[in-house]
């Protein structure tokens, strides 16, 4: 089987390209360039998890670590 057999038909590719271009033109130039991305997390900094933790989760974690380390 040749690679060209797996490619999408040309009319589908041109439609997709037009859709992407149209969507990109809707983004305001000021909004597009003003997106700020977060850098690396500083070492030693704690960021809370989105996973809800029970009040005694520290105890459960330490018991789990003790179980792993005892093997």
FENSUL-V332130 format. One line per field, one symbol per residue. psi: psi as a letter, one per 40 degrees, with the letter a starting at -180 (. if undefined). A space follows every 50 residues. Layout:
psi=???
//
This chain:
psi=hidddeiiidddddddddddddddedhhddddeehhiiaihihehhhiie hhhidfddddddddddddde.
//
